[in-house]
Amino acid sequence: MGGMKSLDNKRLKELEAENRMSLAQIFKFHFNLFLLPTYV
């Protein structure tokens, strides 16, 4: 039972890391879109 719990926690941490990465990429993408007109 304890083994399953630790496995779930590990998976949760992995998912959190993935979400944080994609959020950062999305933010960067929108930020670039927002800044683009100021350069042109």
N, C-alpha and C positions, 0 to 999 in steps of 0.2 A: 504493500500500500504506500509506504514511504517512498519507494523507488519511483512509483508512478507520479507522485506529487513533484518530486525533484525534476522529473522529465518534463512535466507540464510547465514548471517555472522556467526551465531552460528554453522551451519553445516560446513562451510568452516574451522572454527577454529578446529572443531572436526576432520575433514579430515586431516588438517595439522598436528595435534597431532599424528594421526594414522600413517601418512607417516613418521614422525620423528622417531616414535617408531620402525617401520619396518626397516627403514634405519639404525638405530643404531644396531638392531639385525643382519642385513645382514653384516654390517661392522665388528661387533664383531666376527661373524662366519668366515668371510674371514681372519680376523686378526689371529684367532686361527689356521686356516688352514695354514697360512703363518708361524706361530711360531712353529707349531707342529714338523717339521723336525729338528729344532734346539735342541729340547729336546731329541729326540730319538738318 
